[in-house]
Amino acid sequence: MEHIYLPNTPKPLGHYSPGVRHGGFIFVSGQLPMVPGATSHTIGTIEEQTEQALRNVESVLVAAGSSLDKVVQMTVYISDGDLWGRVNAVYAKVMGEHRPARAVVPVKELHYGYQIEIQAIAAGD
């Protein structure tokens, strides 16, 4: 098992790795829409949050030698089901024709007041 950390970024404050490579797969921890290197938690629109969370997933995958087009499963945690159409539009734009298996899980609230968190499993070969 190999732990994946992003170059030039500090290790997470919590007891986890941004990604783990094991058995030919990359497991990406839930990614909030935090802008890497930012010192504050700016809450943008749900569209901005969705794209940033997906880009954060992508960054972990790239650090592991994978990519969004190798994702086999994503789990999207969203704090308000009424936002789903807007989230799905951005998700479709970023993912293009690639359609991994996906679950959408409504949650009460997310850390720092964000409205979305995304985790993924991707092929690592």
C-alpha positions as CSV (number, residue, x, y, z in Angstrom):
1,M,0.0,0.0,0.0
2,E,1.3,3.4,-1.0
3,H,0.1,6.7,0.5
4,I,-0.3,9.6,-2.0
5,Y,0.5,13.1,-1.1
6,L,0.4,16.2,-3.3
7,P,3.8,17.7,-4.1
8,N,4.5,21.1,-2.5
9,T,1.5,20.9,-0.1
10,P,1.5,20.2,3.6
11,K,0.3,16.8,4.8
12,P,-3.4,16.9,6.0
13,L,-4.0,18.0,9.5
14,G,-6.3,14.9,10.1
15,H,-5.3,11.3,10.3
16,Y,-5.6,10.3,6.7
17,S,-3.9,10.4,3.3
18,P,-5.3,12.3,0.3
19,G,-4.9,9.1,-1.7
20,V,-3.9,5.5,-1.3
21,R,-2.7,3.1,-4.1
22,H,-3.5,-0.5,-3.5
23,G,-4.3,-3.5,-5.7
24,G,-4.2,-1.6,-8.9
25,F,-6.5,1.2,-7.7
26,I,-6.2,4.7,-6.4
27,F,-8.6,5.5,-3.5
28,V,-9.0,9.3,-3.2
29,S,-10.2,10.7,0.2
30,G,-13.1,13.0,0.2
31,Q,-12.1,16.3,-1.4
32,L,-13.7,19.6,-0.3
33,P,-13.6,22.5,-2.7
34,M,-10.7,24.1,-0.9
35,V,-8.3,26.0,-3.1
36,P,-4.8,24.5,-2.6
37,G,-2.5,27.0,-0.9
38,A,-5.4,29.3,0.2
39,T,-5.3,30.6,3.8
40,S,-9.1,31.1,4.1
41,H,-12.2,29.0,3.2
42,T,-14.0,31.0,0.6
43,I,-17.4,29.6,-0.1
44,G,-18.3,30.3,-3.8
45,T,-21.3,29.1,-5.8
46,I,-22.2,25.5,-5.9
47,E,-20.8,25.4,-9.5
48,E,-17.5,26.8,-8.3
49,Q,-17.4,24.4,-5.4
50,T,-18.2,21.4,-7.6
51,E,-15.5,22.2,-10.1
52,Q,-12.9,22.9,-7.4
53,A,-13.7,19.6,-5.6
54,L,-13.4,17.7,-8.9
55,R,-10.1,19.5,-9.6
56,N,-8.9,18.5,-6.2
57,V,-9.8,14.8,-6.9
58,E,-7.9,15.2,-10.2
59,S,-4.8,16.6,-8.4
60,V,-4.6,13.5,-6.2
61,L,-5.1,11.2,-9.2
62,V,-2.4,12.9,-11.2
63,A,0.0,12.7,-8.2
64,A,-0.7,9.0,-8.2
65,G,-0.1,8.7,-12.0
66,S,-3.8,8.3,-12.8
67,S,-6.5,10.7,-14.1
68,L,-10.2,11.6,-14.1
69,D,-10.8,9.4,-17.2
70,K,-9.7,6.3,-15.1
71,V,-12.2,6.9,-12.4
72,V,-14.4,3.8,-11.9
73,Q,-16.5,5.2,-9.0
74,M,-17.3,8.5,-7.4
75,T,-19.3,9.4,-4.3
76,V,-20.7,12.9,-4.1
77,Y,-21.8,14.2,-0.8
78,I,-24.1,17.2,-1.1
79,S,-25.7,19.3,1.7
80,D,-28.8,20.3,-0.3
81,G,-30.5,18.1,-2.7
82,D,-32.1,21.1,-4.5
83,L,-28.6,21.9,-5.8
84,W,-28.3,18.6,-7.6
85,G,-29.1,19.8,-11.1
86,R,-26.4,22.5,-10.9
87,V,-23.9,20.1,-9.5
88,N,-24.7,17.5,-12.2
89,A,-24.2,20.1,-14.9
90,V,-20.7,21.0,-13.8
91,Y,-19.9,17.3,-13.1
92,A,-20.9,16.5,-16.7
93,K,-18.8,19.4,-18.1
94,V,-15.7,18.3,-16.2
95,M,-16.1,14.6,-16.8
96,G,-17.1,14.8,-20.5
97,E,-18.1,11.5,-22.0
98,H,-16.6,9.5,-19.2
99,R,-19.4,8.1,-16.9
100,P,-18.0,6.3,-13.9
101,A,-20.4,4.6,-11.4
102,R,-21.6,7.2,-9.0
103,A,-23.5,7.6,-5.7
104,V,-25.0,10.9,-4.4
105,V,-25.3,11.1,-0.7
106,P,-27.3,13.9,0.9
107,V,-25.7,15.1,4.2
108,K,-26.7,17.6,6.8
109,E,-23.6,19.7,6.6
110,L,-20.0,19.6,5.6
111,H,-16.8,21.0,7.1
112,Y,-16.2,24.8,6.8
113,G,-19.7,25.4,5.5
114,Y,-19.0,23.8,2.1
115,Q,-21.9,22.3,0.2
116,I,-20.1,19.4,-1.6
117,E,-17.4,16.8,-1.0
118,I,-16.3,14.2,-3.6
119,Q,-14.3,11.0,-3.2
120,A,-13.2,8.6,-5.9
121,I,-11.8,5.3,-6.9
122,A,-9.7,5.1,-10.1
123,A,-7.6,2.5,-11.9
124,G,-4.0,3.1,-11.1
125,D,-2.4,1.2,-14.0
